[in-house]
């Protein structure tokens, strides 16, 4: 957690010497327009490149959610409001 806190504080305080060292270590490259950002906007740009939420979310979905076939067995009762013995559906 310490690297996250250090990078957060450095970006919020505009400490570019510290930020640049950490970015090199983390292999993060900021675009020219991103280097003009300050405070929360800079921190957001850095963290979006470092900790990509899309990858984490996708991995969590794959690892935690049941397969559609498995889930269908217990979710059908919640989704279908008609009679259970209806064959016309």
Gaussian input, Z-matrix of N, CA and C with variables (Angstrom, degrees):
# hf/3-21g

backbone

0 1
 N
 C     1     B1
 C     2     B2     1     A1
 N     3     B3     2     A2     1     D1
 C     4     B4     3     A3     2     D2
 C     5     B5     4     A4     3     D3
 N     6     B6     5     A5     4     D4
 C     7     B7     6     A6     5     D5
 C     8     B8     7     A7     6     D6
 N     9     B9     8     A8     7     D7
 C    10    B10     9     A9     8     D8
 C    11    B11    10    A10     9     D9
 N    12    B12    11    A11    10    D10
 C    13    B13    12    A12    11    D11
 C    14    B14    13    A13    12    D12
 N    15    B15    14    A14    13    D13
 C    16    B16    15    A15    14    D14
 C    17    B17    16    A16    15    D15
 N    18    B18    17    A17    16    D16
 C    19    B19    18    A18    17    D17
 C    20    B20    19    A19    18    D18
 N    21    B21    20    A20    19    D19
 C    22    B22    21    A21    20    D20
 C    23    B23    22    A22    21    D21
 N    24    B24    23    A23    22    D22
 C    25    B25    24    A24    23    D23
 C    26    B26    25    A25    24    D24
 N    27    B27    26    A26    25    D25
 C    28    B28    27    A27    26    D26
 C    29    B29    28    A28    27    D27
 N    30    B30    29    A29    28    D28
 C    31    B31    30    A30    29    D29
 C    32    B32    31    A31    30    D30
 N    33    B33    32    A32    31    D31
 C    34    B34    33    A33    32    D32
 C    35    B35    34    A34    33    D33
 N    36    B36    35    A35    34    D34
 C    37    B37    36    A36    35    D35
 C    38    B38    37    A37    36    D36
 N    39    B39    38    A38    37    D37
 C    40    B40    39    A39    38    D38
 C    41    B41    40    A40    39    D39
 N    42    B42    41    A41    40    D40
 C    43    B43    42    A42    41    D41
 C    44    B44    43    A43    42    D42
 N    45    B45    44    A44    43    D43
 C    46    B46    45    A45    44    D44
 C    47    B47    46    A46    45    D45
 N    48    B48    47    A47    46    D46
 C    49    B49    48    A48    47    D47
 C    50    B50    49    A49    48    D48
 N    51    B51    50    A50    49    D49
 C    52    B52    51    A51    50    D50
 C    53    B53    52    A52    51    D51
 N    54    B54    53    A53    52    D52
 C    55    B55    54    A54    53    D53
 C    56    B56    55    A55    54    D54
 N    57    B57    56    A56    55    D55
 C    58    B58    57    A57    56    D56
 C    59    B59    58    A58    57    D57
 N    60    B60    59    A59    58    D58
 C    61    B61    60    A60    59    D59
 C    62    B62    61    A61    60    D60
 N    63    B63    62    A62    61    D61
 C    64    B64    63    A63    62    D62
 C    65    B65    64    A64    63    D63
 N    66    B66    65    A65    64    D64
 C    67    B67    66    A66    65    D65
 C    68    B68    67    A67    66    D66
 N    69    B69    68    A68    67    D67
 C    70    B70    69    A69    68    D68
 C    71    B71    70    A70    69    D69
 N    72    B72    71    A71    70    D70
 C    73    B73    72    A72    71    D71
 C    74    B74    73    A73    72    D72
 N    75    B75    74    A74    73    D73
 C    76    B76    75    A75    74    D74
 C    77    B77    76    A76    75    D75
 N    78    B78    77    A77    76    D76
 C    79    B79    78    A78    77    D77
 C    80    B80    79    A79    78    D78
 N    81    B81    80    A80    79    D79
 C    82    B82    81    A81    80    D80
 C    83    B83    82    A82    81    D81
 N    84    B84    83    A83    82    D82
 C    85    B85    84    A84    83    D83
 C    86    B86    85    A85    84    D84
 N    87    B87    86    A86    85    D85
 C    88    B88    87    A87    86    D86
 C    89    B89    88    A88    87    D87
 N    90    B90    89    A89    88    D88
 C    91    B91    90    A90    89    D89
 C    92    B92    91    A91    90    D90
 N    93    B93    92    A92    91    D91
 C    94    B94    93    A93    92    D92
 C    95    B95    94    A94    93    D93
 N    96    B96    95    A95    94    D94
 C    97    B97    96    A96    95    D95
 C    98    B98    97    A97    96    D96
 N    99    B99    98    A98    97    D97
 C   100   B100    99    A99    98    D98
 C   101   B101   100   A100    99    D99
 N   102   B102   101   A101   100   D100
 C   103   B103   102   A102   101   D101
 C   104   B104   103   A103   102   D102
 N   105   B105   104   A104   103   D103
 C   106   B106   105   A105   104   D104
 C   107   B107   106   A106   105   D105
 N   108   B108   107   A107   106   D106
 C   109   B109   108   A108   107   D107
 C   110   B110   109   A109   108   D108
 N   111   B111   110   A110   109   D109
 C   112   B112   111   A111   110   D110
 C   113   B113   112   A112   111   D111
 N   114   B114   113   A113   112   D112
 C   115   B115   114   A114   113   D113
 C   116   B116   115   A115   114   D114
 N   117   B117   116   A116   115   D115
 C   118   B118   117   A117   116   D116
 C   119   B119   118   A118   117   D117
 N   120   B120   119   A119   118   D118
 C   121   B121   120   A120   119   D119
 C   122   B122   121   A121   120   D120
 N   123   B123   122   A122   121   D121
 C   124   B124   123   A123   122   D122
 C   125   B125   124   A124   123   D123
 N   126   B126   125   A125   124   D124
 C   127   B127   126   A126   125   D125
 C   128   B128   127   A127   126   D126
 N   129   B129   128   A128   127   D127
 C   130   B130   129   A129   128   D128
 C   131   B131   130   A130   129   D129
 N   132   B132   131   A131   130   D130
 C   133   B133   132   A132   131   D131
 C   134   B134   133   A133   132   D132
 N   135   B135   134   A134   133   D133
 C   136   B136   135   A135   134   D134
 C   137   B137   136   A136   135   D135
 N   138   B138   137   A137   136   D136
 C   139   B139   138   A138   137   D137
 C   140   B140   139   A139   138   D138
 N   141   B141   140   A140   139   D139
 C   142   B142   141   A141   140   D140
 C   143   B143   142   A142   141   D141
 N   144   B144   143   A143   142   D142
 C   145   B145   144   A144   143   D143
 C   146   B146   145   A145   144   D144
 N   147   B147   146   A146   145   D145
 C   148   B148   147   A147   146   D146
 C   149   B149   148   A148   147   D147
 N   150   B150   149   A149   148   D148
 C   151   B151   150   A150   149   D149
 C   152   B152   151   A151   150   D150
 N   153   B153   152   A152   151   D151
 C   154   B154   153   A153   152   D152
 C   155   B155   154   A154   153   D153
 N   156   B156   155   A155   154   D154
 C   157   B157   156   A156   155   D155
 C   158   B158   157   A157   156   D156
 N   159   B159   158   A158   157   D157
 C   160   B160   159   A159   158   D158
 C   161   B161   160   A160   159   D159
 N   162   B162   161   A161   160   D160
 C   163   B163   162   A162   161   D161
 C   164   B164   163   A163   162   D162
 N   165   B165   164   A164   163   D163
 C   166   B166   165   A165   164   D164
 C   167   B167   166   A166   165   D165
 N   168   B168   167   A167   166   D166
 C   169   B169   168   A168   167   D167
 C   170   B170   169   A169   168   D168
 N   171   B171   170   A170   169   D169
 C   172   B172   171   A171   170   D170
 C   173   B173   172   A172   171   D171
 N   174   B174   173   A173   172   D172
 C   175   B175   174   A174   173   D173
 C   176   B176   175   A175   174   D174
 N   177   B177   176   A176   175   D175
 C   178   B178   177   A177   176   D176
 C   179   B179   178   A178   177   D177
 N   180   B180   179   A179   178   D178
 C   181   B181   180   A180   179   D179
 C   182   B182   181   A181   180   D180
 N   183   B183   182   A182   181   D181
 C   184   B184   183   A183   182   D182
 C   185   B185   184   A184   183   D183
 N   186   B186   185   A185   184   D184
 C   187   B187   186   A186   185   D185
 C   188   B188   187   A187   186   D186
 N   189   B189   188   A188   187   D187
 C   190   B190   189   A189   188   D188
 C   191   B191   190   A190   189   D189
 N   192   B192   191   A191   190   D190
 C   193   B193   192   A192   191   D191
 C   194   B194   193   A193   192   D192
 N   195   B195   194   A194   193   D193
 C   196   B196   195   A195   194   D194
 C   197   B197   196   A196   195   D195
 N   198   B198   197   A197   196   D196
 C   199   B199   198   A198   197   D197
 C   200   B200   199   A199   198   D198
 N   201   B201   200   A200   199   D199
 C   202   B202   201   A201   200   D200
 C   203   B203   202   A202   201   D201
 N   204   B204   203   A203   202   D202
 C   205   B205   204   A204   203   D203
 C   206   B206   205   A205   204   D204
 N   207   B207   206   A206   205   D205
 C   208   B208   207   A207   206   D206
 C   209   B209   208   A208   207   D207
 N   210   B210   209   A209   208   D208
 C   211   B211   210   A210   209   D209
 C   212   B212   211   A211   210   D210
 N   213   B213   212   A212   211   D211
 C   214   B214   213   A213   212   D212
 C   215   B215   214   A214   213   D213
 N   216   B216   215   A215   214   D214
 C   217   B217   216   A216   215   D215
 C   218   B218   217   A217   216   D216
 N   219   B219   218   A218   217   D217
 C   220   B220   219   A219   218   D218
 C   221   B221   220   A220   219   D219
 N   222   B222   221   A221   220   D220
 C   223   B223   222   A222   221   D221
 C   224   B224   223   A223   222   D222
 N   225   B225   224   A224   223   D223
 C   226   B226   225   A225   224   D224
 C   227   B227   226   A226   225   D225
 N   228   B228   227   A227   226   D226
 C   229   B229   228   A228   227   D227
 C   230   B230   229   A229   228   D228
 N   231   B231   230   A230   229   D229
 C   232   B232   231   A231   230   D230
 C   233   B233   232   A232   231   D231
 N   234   B234   233   A233   232   D232
 C   235   B235   234   A234   233   D233
 C   236   B236   235   A235   234   D234
 N   237   B237   236   A236   235   D235
 C   238   B238   237   A237   236   D236
 C   239   B239   238   A238   237   D237
 N   240   B240   239   A239   238   D238
 C   241   B241   240   A240   239   D239
 C   242   B242   241   A241   240   D240
 N   243   B243   242   A242   241   D241
 C   244   B244   243   A243   242   D242
 C   245   B245   244   A244   243   D243
 N   246   B246   245   A245   244   D244
 C   247   B247   246   A246   245   D245
 C   248   B248   247   A247   246   D246
 N   249   B249   248   A248   247   D247
 C   250   B250   249   A249   248   D248
 C   251   B251   250   A250   249   D249
 N   252   B252   251   A251   250   D250
 C   253   B253   252   A252   251   D251
 C   254   B254   253   A253   252   D252
 N   255   B255   254   A254   253   D253
 C   256   B256   255   A255   254   D254
 C   257   B257   256   A256   255   D255
 N   258   B258   257   A257   256   D256
 C   259   B259   258   A258   257   D257
 C   260   B260   259   A259   258   D258
 N   261   B261   260   A260   259   D259
 C   262   B262   261   A261   260   D260
 C   263   B263   262   A262   261   D261
 N   264   B264   263   A263   262   D262
 C   265   B265   264   A264   263   D263
 C   266   B266   265   A265   264   D264

   B1=1.4463
   B2=1.5259
   B3=1.3115
   B4=1.4623
   B5=1.5282
   B6=1.3493
   B7=1.4753
   B8=1.5235
   B9=1.3129
   B10=1.4679
   B11=1.5277
   B12=1.3226
   B13=1.4707
   B14=1.5247
   B15=1.3319
   B16=1.4703
   B17=1.5263
   B18=1.3303
   B19=1.4586
   B20=1.5184
   B21=1.3057
   B22=1.4702
   B23=1.5240
   B24=1.3189
   B25=1.4780
   B26=1.5188
   B27=1.3263
   B28=1.4665
   B29=1.5228
   B30=1.3267
   B31=1.4662
   B32=1.5310
   B33=1.3152
   B34=1.4690
   B35=1.5298
   B36=1.3382
   B37=1.4682
   B38=1.5263
   B39=1.3306
   B40=1.4560
   B41=1.5199
   B42=1.3155
   B43=1.4681
   B44=1.5324
   B45=1.3488
   B46=1.4513
   B47=1.5227
   B48=1.3200
   B49=1.4649
   B50=1.5262
   B51=1.3218
   B52=1.4717
   B53=1.5263
   B54=1.3278
   B55=1.4638
   B56=1.5250
   B57=1.3202
   B58=1.4650
   B59=1.5202
   B60=1.3332
   B61=1.4651
   B62=1.5304
   B63=1.3132
   B64=1.4658
   B65=1.5291
   B66=1.3342
   B67=1.4578
   B68=1.5235
   B69=1.3259
   B70=1.4720
   B71=1.5260
   B72=1.3321
   B73=1.4631
   B74=1.5236
   B75=1.3191
   B76=1.4589
   B77=1.5275
   B78=1.3274
   B79=1.4669
   B80=1.5357
   B81=1.3312
   B82=1.4669
   B83=1.5188
   B84=1.3210
   B85=1.4637
   B86=1.5238
   B87=1.3143
   B88=1.4589
   B89=1.5173
   B90=1.3250
   B91=1.4590
   B92=1.5249
   B93=1.3197
   B94=1.4619
   B95=1.5220
   B96=1.3350
   B97=1.4686
   B98=1.5323
   B99=1.3224
   B100=1.4650
   B101=1.5312
   B102=1.3272
   B103=1.4658
   B104=1.5245
   B105=1.3262
   B106=1.4592
   B107=1.5307
   B108=1.3242
   B109=1.4628
   B110=1.5235
   B111=1.3240
   B112=1.4631
   B113=1.5217
   B114=1.3123
   B115=1.4580
   B116=1.5145
   B117=1.3239
   B118=1.4622
   B119=1.5157
   B120=1.3156
   B121=1.4668
   B122=1.5304
   B123=1.3150
   B124=1.4613
   B125=1.5235
   B126=1.3176
   B127=1.4568
   B128=1.5291
   B129=1.3072
   B130=1.4637
   B131=1.5267
   B132=1.3227
   B133=1.4658
   B134=1.5291
   B135=1.3179
   B136=1.4680
   B137=1.5252
   B138=1.3132
   B139=1.4568
   B140=1.5205
   B141=1.3271
   B142=1.4649
   B143=1.5203
   B144=1.3128
   B145=1.4652
   B146=1.5303
   B147=1.3250
   B148=1.4618
   B149=1.5206
   B150=1.3099
   B151=1.4569
   B152=1.5233
   B153=1.3037
   B154=1.4497
   B155=1.5263
   B156=1.2973
   B157=1.4630
   B158=1.5303
   B159=1.3284
   B160=1.4600
   B161=1.5242
   B162=1.3232
   B163=1.4654
   B164=1.5212
   B165=1.3166
   B166=1.4660
   B167=1.5242
   B168=1.3247
   B169=1.4561
   B170=1.5205
   B171=1.3185
   B172=1.4614
   B173=1.5222
   B174=1.3192
   B175=1.4604
   B176=1.5293
   B177=1.3256
   B178=1.4571
   B179=1.5288
   B180=1.3204
   B181=1.4624
   B182=1.5226
   B183=1.3153
   B184=1.4546
   B185=1.5241
   B186=1.3337
   B187=1.4573
   B188=1.5357
   B189=1.3179
   B190=1.4621
   B191=1.5248
   B192=1.3316
   B193=1.4534
   B194=1.5273
   B195=1.3447
   B196=1.4687
   B197=1.5271
   B198=1.3152
   B199=1.4657
   B200=1.5294
   B201=1.3287
   B202=1.4643
   B203=1.5302
   B204=1.3095
   B205=1.4675
   B206=1.5265
   B207=1.3104
   B208=1.4631
   B209=1.5294
   B210=1.3177
   B211=1.4615
   B212=1.5259
   B213=1.3230
   B214=1.4637
   B215=1.5226
   B216=1.3071
   B217=1.4645
   B218=1.5238
   B219=1.3174
   B220=1.4594
   B221=1.5249
   B222=1.3185
   B223=1.4715
   B224=1.5203
   B225=1.3072
   B226=1.4670
   B227=1.5157
   B228=1.3257
   B229=1.4648
   B230=1.5331
   B231=1.3207
   B232=1.4701
   B233=1.5334
   B234=1.3066
   B235=1.4616
   B236=1.5296
   B237=1.3188
   B238=1.4653
   B239=1.5207
   B240=1.3355
   B241=1.4574
   B242=1.5234
   B243=1.3084
   B244=1.4696
   B245=1.5203
   B246=1.3307
   B247=1.4672
   B248=1.5456
   B249=1.3191
   B250=1.4701
   B251=1.5115
   B252=1.3333
   B253=1.4599
   B254=1.5267
   B255=1.3289
   B256=1.4821
   B257=1.5154
   B258=1.3323
   B259=1.4629
   B260=1.5230
   B261=1.3260
   B262=1.4651
   B263=1.5195
   B264=1.3512
   B265=1.4464
   B266=1.4495
   A1=111.36
   A2=116.11
   A3=119.86
   A4=113.35
   A5=119.58
   A6=118.02
   A7=112.81
   A8=116.59
   A9=120.26
   A10=109.97
   A11=115.94
   A12=120.61
   A13=110.73
   A14=116.14
   A15=119.82
   A16=111.44
   A17=116.26
   A18=120.31
   A19=110.56
   A20=117.17
   A21=121.69
   A22=110.61
   A23=116.46
   A24=120.08
   A25=111.90
   A26=116.45
   A27=120.11
   A28=110.79
   A29=117.51
   A30=119.77
   A31=111.24
   A32=117.16
   A33=119.83
   A34=111.31
   A35=116.93
   A36=121.05
   A37=113.06
   A38=117.61
   A39=120.90
   A40=113.72
   A41=118.08
   A42=122.81
   A43=109.34
   A44=115.12
   A45=121.17
   A46=113.80
   A47=119.11
   A48=119.39
   A49=110.39
   A50=116.99
   A51=121.33
   A52=110.99
   A53=115.54
   A54=120.18
   A55=110.30
   A56=116.88
   A57=120.61
   A58=111.96
   A59=117.79
   A60=120.88
   A61=110.61
   A62=115.77
   A63=120.00
   A64=111.62
   A65=117.12
   A66=120.52
   A67=111.12
   A68=116.70
   A69=120.37
   A70=109.73
   A71=116.04
   A72=120.98
   A73=111.38
   A74=117.05
   A75=122.04
   A76=113.30
   A77=116.46
   A78=123.32
   A79=111.18
   A80=114.75
   A81=121.77
   A82=108.07
   A83=115.64
   A84=121.07
   A85=108.10
   A86=115.68
   A87=120.82
   A88=110.07
   A89=115.83
   A90=120.94
   A91=108.39
   A92=116.03
   A93=121.35
   A94=112.09
   A95=116.83
   A96=119.22
   A97=111.93
   A98=117.86
   A99=120.70
   A100=111.45
   A101=116.29
   A102=120.01
   A103=112.52
   A104=117.27
   A105=120.63
   A106=111.90
   A107=116.76
   A108=121.00
   A109=111.03
   A110=115.23
   A111=120.58
   A112=109.77
   A113=115.95
   A114=122.28
   A115=114.25
   A116=115.13
   A117=121.32
   A118=112.52
   A119=117.20
   A120=120.45
   A121=110.34
   A122=116.95
   A123=121.29
   A124=110.14
   A125=116.11
   A126=120.35
   A127=110.15
   A128=117.61
   A129=121.84
   A130=110.89
   A131=117.37
   A132=120.96
   A133=111.35
   A134=116.59
   A135=121.07
   A136=110.42
   A137=116.98
   A138=120.46
   A139=112.77
   A140=117.53
   A141=119.64
   A142=110.74
   A143=116.84
   A144=120.06
   A145=111.56
   A146=116.80
   A147=121.41
   A148=111.30
   A149=116.82
   A150=121.99
   A151=107.27
   A152=115.28
   A153=120.72
   A154=109.92
   A155=117.15
   A156=122.18
   A157=111.72
   A158=117.37
   A159=119.87
   A160=110.86
   A161=117.17
   A162=120.01
   A163=110.94
   A164=116.98
   A165=120.84
   A166=110.84
   A167=116.64
   A168=120.99
   A169=110.94
   A170=116.81
   A171=120.78
   A172=111.17
   A173=116.82
   A174=120.46
   A175=110.75
   A176=116.96
   A177=120.50
   A178=110.74
   A179=117.13
   A180=121.19
   A181=110.16
   A182=116.64
   A183=120.97
   A184=111.34
   A185=116.54
   A186=120.19
   A187=113.32
   A188=118.76
   A189=120.96
   A190=115.10
   A191=117.99
   A192=119.19
   A193=110.43
   A194=116.60
   A195=118.62
   A196=110.28
   A197=115.94
   A198=119.79
   A199=108.47
   A200=118.32
   A201=120.30
   A202=112.64
   A203=117.18
   A204=120.34
   A205=110.26
   A206=116.68
   A207=121.35
   A208=110.87
   A209=116.90
   A210=121.06
   A211=111.98
   A212=117.07
   A213=121.58
   A214=111.30
   A215=116.47
   A216=121.14
   A217=112.30
   A218=117.46
   A219=118.14
   A220=113.54
   A221=118.92
   A222=120.19
   A223=113.37
   A224=117.43
   A225=120.49
   A226=111.54
   A227=117.12
   A228=120.53
   A229=111.84
   A230=117.66
   A231=121.26
   A232=112.00
   A233=116.66
   A234=120.90
   A235=113.79
   A236=116.60
   A237=120.78
   A238=109.89
   A239=116.39
   A240=120.66
   A241=112.94
   A242=117.51
   A243=120.71
   A244=112.07
   A245=115.35
   A246=119.44
   A247=110.24
   A248=115.18
   A249=120.38
   A250=112.33
   A251=118.41
   A252=120.94
   A253=112.85
   A254=118.20
   A255=122.62
   A256=110.04
   A257=117.55
   A258=121.33
   A259=112.43
   A260=118.75
   A261=121.14
   A262=113.78
   A263=119.10
   A264=124.53
   A265=115.22
   D1=-24.67
   D2=-177.24
   D3=-60.67
   D4=-42.87
   D5=178.03
   D6=-61.70
   D7=-35.39
   D8=178.86
   D9=-64.71
   D10=-46.50
   D11=-179.49
   D12=-64.46
   D13=-42.33
   D14=-179.63
   D15=-62.61
   D16=-44.95
   D17=-179.64
   D18=-67.77
   D19=-37.44
   D20=178.10
   D21=-62.50
   D22=-48.74
   D23=-179.75
   D24=-63.86
   D25=-42.78
   D26=-179.17
   D27=-63.41
   D28=-41.62
   D29=-179.00
   D30=-71.32
   D31=-35.86
   D32=178.65
   D33=-69.91
   D34=-31.08
   D35=-179.29
   D36=-94.18
   D37=-0.77
   D38=178.60
   D39=68.00
   D40=31.39
   D41=-179.57
   D42=-85.83
   D43=81.25
   D44=-171.50
   D45=-64.70
   D46=-30.04
   D47=178.46
   D48=-63.76
   D49=-42.50
   D50=177.43
   D51=-69.53
   D52=-42.36
   D53=-179.11
   D54=-59.93
   D55=-47.75
   D56=-177.50
   D57=-62.23
   D58=-39.87
   D59=177.34
   D60=-61.71
   D61=-45.31
   D62=-179.25
   D63=-67.11
   D64=-38.71
   D65=180.00
   D66=-64.46
   D67=-38.92
   D68=177.54
   D69=-63.46
   D70=-45.79
   D71=179.55
   D72=-61.09
   D73=-40.41
   D74=-178.27
   D75=-85.22
   D76=-3.19
   D77=-179.39
   D78=59.10
   D79=44.57
   D80=177.13
   D81=-106.94
   D82=131.26
   D83=179.44
   D84=-116.44
   D85=121.11
   D86=176.65
   D87=-90.27
   D88=142.19
   D89=175.26
   D90=-72.86
   D91=163.90
   D92=-177.92
   D93=-57.25
   D94=-44.40
   D95=-179.25
   D96=-69.72
   D97=-26.90
   D98=178.15
   D99=-72.45
   D100=-26.27
   D101=179.09
   D102=-71.74
   D103=-13.11
   D104=177.87
   D105=-89.72
   D106=-8.50
   D107=-179.58
   D108=-70.54
   D109=157.35
   D110=177.02
   D111=-137.56
   D112=162.43
   D113=173.51
   D114=56.89
   D115=-132.85
   D116=-176.31
   D117=-61.82
   D118=-35.10
   D119=-178.59
   D120=-66.27
   D121=-40.76
   D122=177.13
   D123=-65.84
   D124=-46.00
   D125=-179.80
   D126=-60.46
   D127=-42.53
   D128=179.63
   D129=-62.17
   D130=-44.39
   D131=179.85
   D132=-62.28
   D133=-42.52
   D134=-179.37
   D135=-66.44
   D136=-48.10
   D137=-176.23
   D138=-69.39
   D139=-28.78
   D140=175.79
   D141=-67.10
   D142=-33.02
   D143=177.91
   D144=-79.72
   D145=-32.36
   D146=-175.97
   D147=-82.81
   D148=-53.92
   D149=-176.94
   D150=-114.92
   D151=91.12
   D152=-176.25
   D153=-76.50
   D154=113.56
   D155=-176.92
   D156=-64.22
   D157=-33.04
   D158=-178.99
   D159=-62.02
   D160=-43.66
   D161=179.50
   D162=-65.29
   D163=-43.24
   D164=179.97
   D165=-64.23
   D166=-41.58
   D167=179.93
   D168=-65.58
   D169=-44.53
   D170=179.03
   D171=-61.97
   D172=-43.79
   D173=178.68
   D174=-62.75
   D175=-41.08
   D176=179.43
   D177=-64.34
   D178=-40.81
   D179=178.31
   D180=-62.14
   D181=-45.83
   D182=-178.52
   D183=-64.65
   D184=-42.96
   D185=-174.47
   D186=-79.99
   D187=-31.47
   D188=-170.72
   D189=-103.03
   D190=-34.14
   D191=-176.73
   D192=-80.85
   D193=142.62
   D194=177.79
   D195=-72.58
   D196=161.98
   D197=177.89
   D198=-65.18
   D199=155.58
   D200=179.49
   D201=-58.38
   D202=-36.14
   D203=-179.91
   D204=-64.89
   D205=-45.35
   D206=179.49
   D207=-66.90
   D208=-43.06
   D209=-177.58
   D210=-68.88
   D211=-31.55
   D212=-178.50
   D213=-57.84
   D214=-35.42
   D215=-176.57
   D216=-60.76
   D217=-39.02
   D218=-177.43
   D219=-105.28
   D220=-11.24
   D221=-179.78
   D222=-94.06
   D223=-19.26
   D224=-177.67
   D225=-57.10
   D226=-40.52
   D227=-179.68
   D228=-62.39
   D229=-31.98
   D230=179.23
   D231=-77.64
   D232=-30.78
   D233=-174.80
   D234=-88.87
   D235=-35.27
   D236=-175.87
   D237=-93.50
   D238=126.17
   D239=-176.96
   D240=-104.55
   D241=-4.55
   D242=-178.44
   D243=-81.92
   D244=-176.02
   D245=179.01
   D246=-67.69
   D247=140.81
   D248=-177.33
   D249=-67.15
   D250=-31.14
   D251=-177.50
   D252=-90.36
   D253=12.57
   D254=179.62
   D255=-71.24
   D256=122.12
   D257=179.61
   D258=-100.73
   D259=-4.54
   D260=-176.42
   D261=-83.75
   D262=-10.44
   D263=-173.60
   D264=-60.87

